[in-house]
Amino acid sequence: MEAFLISTGVVALGEMGDKTQLLAMLLAVKFKRPLPIVLGILTATLANHAAAGAVGGWVASALGPEALRWVIGVSFIAMAGWMLIPDKLDGDEAAGPPRFGVFVTTVIAFFLAEMGDKTQIATVALAARYTDLVAVVAGTTCGMLIADVPAVFVGDKMARKVSMRLVHGIAAAIFAVLGVLTLLNVGRLF
């Protein structure tokens, strides 16, 4: 349960203001069909985060526990710094008419936008830390949906009311705390 809850919280906060959240808003405005967009986000996230989780599991098995602790700790601290750099949608992810329909367009756009993204890297680190791959992938997917589904339904109205700088600062602080706790090998979490 711990792996699920931490994965959900970290990714939900990390996703606020992220380019995939902006992509969700853009797709909602462009297609005005929330259900296939939400299902596309779910499908793409499950596929992307399952692959990222598998990489994290491999990293955990390839490194010894001491090296793994340092890699994860430093990764979380690096994520804290990265969270302070706001994402911008590149514009190419959702350009042009939907060649394959709203659902498939969303799956492809989200899968590609998530490649190398903060939340994908966080999924790798969380899967390396926790042995329950299913809980991590379920948690990171749930976190993505917590952040992106409201974006589909309320679009840019939400972005105007929520301080992304504050959300990014909170997420950065959480990543930094997780990193320091991991490096210090404090408590049951790390």
Secondary structure in CASP SS format (residue, H / E / C, confidence):
PFRMAT SS
TARGET T0000
AUTHOR 0000-0000-0000
METHOD secondary structure of the structure
MODEL  1
M C 1.00
E H 1.00
A H 1.00
F H 1.00
L H 1.00
I H 1.00
S H 1.00
T H 1.00
G H 1.00
V H 1.00
V H 1.00
A H 1.00
L H 1.00
G H 1.00
E H 1.00
M C 1.00
G C 1.00
D C 1.00
K H 1.00
T H 1.00
Q H 1.00
L H 1.00
L H 1.00
A H 1.00
M H 1.00
L H 1.00
L H 1.00
A H 1.00
V H 1.00
K H 1.00
F H 1.00
K C 1.00
R C 1.00
P H 1.00
L H 1.00
P H 1.00
I H 1.00
V H 1.00
L H 1.00
G H 1.00
I H 1.00
L H 1.00
T H 1.00
A H 1.00
T H 1.00
L H 1.00
A H 1.00
N H 1.00
H H 1.00
A H 1.00
A H 1.00
A H 1.00
G H 1.00
A H 1.00
V H 1.00
G H 1.00
G H 1.00
W H 1.00
V H 1.00
A H 1.00
S H 1.00
A H 1.00
L C 1.00
G C 1.00
P H 1.00
E H 1.00
A H 1.00
L H 1.00
R H 1.00
W H 1.00
V H 1.00
I H 1.00
G H 1.00
V H 1.00
S H 1.00
F H 1.00
I H 1.00
A H 1.00
M H 1.00
A H 1.00
G H 1.00
W H 1.00
M H 1.00
L C 1.00
I C 1.00
P C 1.00
D C 1.00
K C 1.00
L C 1.00
D C 1.00
G C 1.00
D C 1.00
E C 1.00
A C 1.00
A C 1.00
G C 1.00
P C 1.00
P C 1.00
R C 1.00
F C 1.00
G H 1.00
V H 1.00
F H 1.00
V H 1.00
T H 1.00
T H 1.00
V H 1.00
I H 1.00
A H 1.00
F H 1.00
F H 1.00
L H 1.00
A H 1.00
E H 1.00
M C 1.00
G C 1.00
D C 1.00
K H 1.00
T H 1.00
Q H 1.00
I H 1.00
A H 1.00
T H 1.00
V H 1.00
A H 1.00
L H 1.00
A H 1.00
A H 1.00
R H 1.00
Y C 1.00
T C 1.00
D C 1.00
L H 1.00
V H 1.00
A H 1.00
V H 1.00
V H 1.00
A H 1.00
G H 1.00
T H 1.00
T H 1.00
C H 1.00
G H 1.00
M H 1.00
L H 1.00
I H 1.00
A H 1.00
D H 1.00
V H 1.00
P H 1.00
A H 1.00
V H 1.00
F H 1.00
V H 1.00
G C 1.00
D H 1.00
K H 1.00
M H 1.00
A H 1.00
R H 1.00
K H 1.00
V C 1.00
S C 1.00
M H 1.00
R H 1.00
L H 1.00
V H 1.00
H H 1.00
G H 1.00
I H 1.00
A H 1.00
A H 1.00
A H 1.00
I H 1.00
F H 1.00
A H 1.00
V H 1.00
L H 1.00
G H 1.00
V H 1.00
L H 1.00
T H 1.00
L H 1.00
L H 1.00
N C 1.00
V C 1.00
G C 1.00
R C 1.00
L C 1.00
F C 1.00
END
